[in-house]
Amino acid sequence: MSLTPRRAPNGGGNDDDAAGRGGLAPPETPAAGTPRRGAREGREGWAALVGGAGRAVPSGAGLPLAVAMSFAAASLGYSVLRELTHGELAAVSRTRGKWDEIALLAAWRVLELSISWFAELDALDVAMMDLLSHGPTIYLLVAFFNLSAGTALGALAIDVLSASLPFLLLRPLSAVHAPGASSSASSLPNRELLAAPLQALTTALSASIYTVTLVLSLRFALPRLLVLYFHGLPTVEPAYAATYAAVLPATLVFGAAASTFIFPPFATAGACADDDAVRGFDPARATLAQTLRWNAWGYTAKTKVVIRRTALTALATGVNTYLACAVTIPGVEAAGAAGYAAVWVLATVCTGVGLGFVGRDE
């Protein structure tokens, strides 16, 4: 049964407009007398992919400034963490890799920030996506490499804050994430779904999906993978001893992040003019090209929001987890890194599918 009480119409515009105002956020209808933001230019294609808020700085300076601040914050944060923990994180990771490995990690970080910027994600979006994509490696280090919880939380906080703080300083939160601070908040369709009780339910659903996926993987798939491809691993006992209660603290965090990133923009996405054409598609009268296009991407604007957000999260999770394992953890082979990353990508995709069913229109 869908949680959506109604589907509020939102006249005009194409599906990219509906899915992309405010990034992967739902469409926003300007209040009367409010000028439309006309300086989007080529950003709308990116905005349709992920979603966010309007820019507060010139487009040419925003991204370089965000990247510079992110790298500076991460460097400062890890320097402080190293001093406070006496190099505990360095003991389980390679702090001085080859230059090509360092360049690869830096290039991916720049690309990750660039995608977030041009997709017009806001700070909360970036924080949640970063938590989902960096969390799996932190979990691995805590569960199997005996990294202390304090050091792990510190490292994760540095990753998340160094990525999201530049966006917080350079860009306002979207209407979806700050409904009380935006004049367009009242135009959000189904804004009742942003209430805390429903957010708690979607968080519980997301956490349960992560929990089941992780526990089953730990019991049946990961032990063999860890033994074969994670050389020097102290023990694989945590995999065999995994229980739902044991992983719940971690999966609750992942569930809350996934729900926050995927569900509100999807649930409050309005209809657009192309939705009627999608629903009324007649394969008997369509050409072969039209039929193929409809089969591949014949979804409503609202459905495209959840697909795009889920795909973006899965991509970031897969690449970040693979690179972190293969490049920064000693003794991990590429096959092992890919297999471990696949577990978390699967959990992300299943969570997106589950949230898609919850927020779908009747």
N, C-alpha and C positions, 0 to 999 in steps of 0.2 A: 504493500500500500504506500502510495506516495505521500510525503509530508507536505507537498506543495498545495496550499489551500486554493489557489487559483492561478491562472496564467494571465497576467496583466498585459494587455496589448501595448505595443510601443510602435507607433506608426512611423513609416518611412525608414530609409536607409537600407543598406545591404547587410549581409551577414557579418562582414568584417567590422562595420560600424557597431552592430549590436554586440558583438563579442569583444570588441577592442577598445571602446572608450574607457579609459582607465586601465588599459592593458587587457589582460585576460579577464578583467573585471567586467561586470555587467554594463549594459548601455546606460548612459545618463542623459536625461532630457533636460536641456537648459531651461531655467526659469524664464518667464516672460521678461523681455528687456535685457536679458543677459546675452552678451555677444558670444558667438561660438568661437572656440579656439581655432583659428584658421592657419596657424603656423605649423601644423603637424607635418605637412609635406609628405615625404616618403616614409614617415614613421608609422603610418597606420598599418602597413603590412606586418611590421614587427609587433605593434601593439596588439594585433589580433592574435598573436601567438601566446602572449602571456598576460599582460595586463598591468595597469598601475595608475599613476596619477600624472597630472600635468607638470611640466618642468618649471622650476623656479629660477633657472640660470640659463644663459644662452646655450643653444644646442651644441655649438662648437667647443665650448669650454667644459661642459658638464661631465662628459665621460672621462676625459683625461684627469680632471680634478678628482673624480670619484675613484679612479684607479690609483692615483698617487696617494690619496688619503687611505685607501684600503691597504696598500702595501706598507705604508708607514705605520699604520695602527697595528698590523700583524707583526711587523718587525719589533716594534716596541713591546707589544704584548708578550711575545715569546721570549724576549730578553728578560723581562720581569719574571715570567714563569720559570725560566731556567734558574734564576737566582733564588727564587723562593722555594723551589723544589730540589735544589742542588743537582740539577741535570737529570732528574728521573726520567723524563720523556726521552732524552737523548740516549738513555741506556737501552731503550727498546726500539729505536729508530735510527736511520742513517741521517746524521745531521750534515754530512759533507759528501754529497753525491758527485757524480761527474757533471761537467758543465752542460752537457746535452740534456741530462736529466733535470737539472735545475731550470734550464731554458724551457723544457717541456712543461714542467709544473707551472712556471710563471706564465707561459703562453696560454695554458688552459685557464688559469685564474683570470687573465685579461679577457679571454673569450667569454667566460662565464659572466663576468661583470658587464661586458658589452651586450650580451643577450638580455640580461636583466634591464639594462639601461634603455635599449632601443625598444624592448617590449613594454616599457613604461611600468615596470613593477615598482611598487612603493617599498618603503623600508621593512614593513612587516612581511610582505611577500618574500623579499630577499632573505630575511632572517629565517623564515620557516623553510624555504628551499635549501638554504645553507645547512640548517640543522639536519634535514633529511638526507642531504648528500654527504655530509662529513661525519654524521653520527655512527654509521656502520663501522668505520675504521676505529673510532674511539671504543665502541663496544667490543670489537675484536681484541684490542690492546688490554682492556680491563678483564675480559673473560678468560683470555688464553695467555696473555703475556704478563699478568700480575701487575699491571699499572694501577696505581692507587686511584680511588674515586675522585679525590680532590684534584689531582693532577689532570685526570681525564676531563673533569668538568671545566677546569681552567682552560685547557687546550680547546675544548669545544666552544666555550664562551668567546675566546679570542677569534676563532674562525668566524663565528656568527656575527659578532659585533664589528669586526674589521670589514666585513662585507656590507652590513646593513647601516651602520652609522653614517657613511657618506651619503647614502640615499635619504636618510632621515634629515640630514642637513641641507641637501640640495633639492629635495622634492617633497611636497606635502603628501600625507596619506590620502588614499582614494576614499570616495564616499562609502564604499563597502566596509572599510576598516575604521572609518571615523565618521559614522552617520550623523552624529550630532554637530559636526564642524563644517558640514558642506550644505550649501543651499540646494544642491541637487539630490540630497539624500531622500527627500520626500518623494522623489520621482522613481525611486528604485522599486521595481516590481517585487512582490512577495517579501518585502523587507521584514515581515514578521518572522521569517526564518532565520534572522540574525539574532533572535532572542537567545538568552543564555541556556534555557532548558533544551532547545533543539541543538545548540552547539555542543552541549554535554552529550547528547545522544549520538551525534555524528562522531564525536571524539571516541566514545565507547565503541562504536562500530569499527572505526579505523584501528583502534588499539587491539580489538579482538582479532582482526584480520592479520595485523602484524604479529600478534602473539602466536596464533596458530601456524602461520607460515614459518616463523623463526623456529619454533619448537620442533615441528616436523622435520625441518631441514637439519637442525642440530642432531636429531636422533637418527636420521636415515641417510642423509647425503653428506653433511659436512665432516663427520669423523674421517671417512676415507680420503676426502679431499685434503683435509688438514695434514694427515699422515704422509700423503704422497707429495704434496707440493709446498708445504710450509716447513722447511728444514730448520731445525733448531728450536722448534716449538716446545716449550717446557712440558706441556701436558695437553691431552685431549679429553681428560676426564670431565670438564664442564659440559662438553657436548653430550656425552652419554647420560649425565646427571641432570640435564636440562628439564625443568618443569615449567608449567604455565605460570605458577606463582613466582618463580625465580626470575623470569624474564619480564614480568609485568611492569616493574618500575621503568624499565627502558622502553618497552613498547607503548606505554601510556604517553611518554614524551613524543615518540614518533607518531602515534595516533593523533595527538593534539595538533602537532605541526602539519600533518597531512590534511586533517580536517580544516584547519585554518586557511591553508593555501588553496585547497581545491573547492571546498563546498560553498562558502559565502558568495564568491563571484559567479559560480554556476547557478546557485539557487535564485539569485536576484537578477539573472540575465533575462532581458525581455525578448519579445518576439520581434521579427523584422519582416520586411516585405517579401523576402525570398522564401520564408517558411511555408507560405501557402503553396508555392510552386513545388517545394520538396514533398509536402504531404500529398499533393495532387498529381504526382508524377505518374504517367501512364506509359509503361514499357512497350505497349502495343503500338503506340504512335511515335515513340522516340527513335532517334537514330542510334546506331551502334555506339558512337562516341558519347552521346548523351547518357545512354544506359551505363556505360563503363564509368563515366564520371559520377553518376548518381550512386552506383554501387560502392564506389571508393569514398565518396565524400558527400553523399546525399543525406546530410543531417541538418537539423534545425540549428539556428545560431546558438541556442542555449546548449545543445548537446556538444557543439564544437568547442565551447568553453571548457567543459570537463575533459574532453579528449585532449585538447591542447595543453591544459595544465598538467594532466596526468603524464602526458608524453614528455613534457619539459622536466618534470620532477624525476621521471624514470631515467632520462638522459643524464641529468646532472648527478643522480645517485650512482648510476653505472660507471660513468667516466671517473668521477671523484674517487669512488671506492677502489676501482681498478688501479688508478695511478698511485693512490696512497699505499696500497698493499704492495704493488709490484716495484715501486720506485723508492719508497721511504722505509719499508720494513725489511730488514735483512733476511735472506734465506727464502723469500717467497717467489715462486716461479710464476710466470705469466698465466699459465693455465689455472693455477690455484687462485690467483687474484681475480681472474675472470669468473671462475665458479662461485667464489664468495660474493662478488658483486651481483651475480645473477640472482642469488637468493633475495637480495634487497630490492632489486628491480622487480622481481615477481611480486613481492609484498606491496610495492608501490602501485603496480598496475592493478592488482586485485583490489586494493583500497580505492583507487579511482573508479573502478567498475562498481563497487559497492555503493559509493557515494553517488554515482550517477543514477543508480536505481532509486535511491532514497529521494533525490531531488527532482526526479523527472516529472513532467506534466502528465496528467491523466490522459 
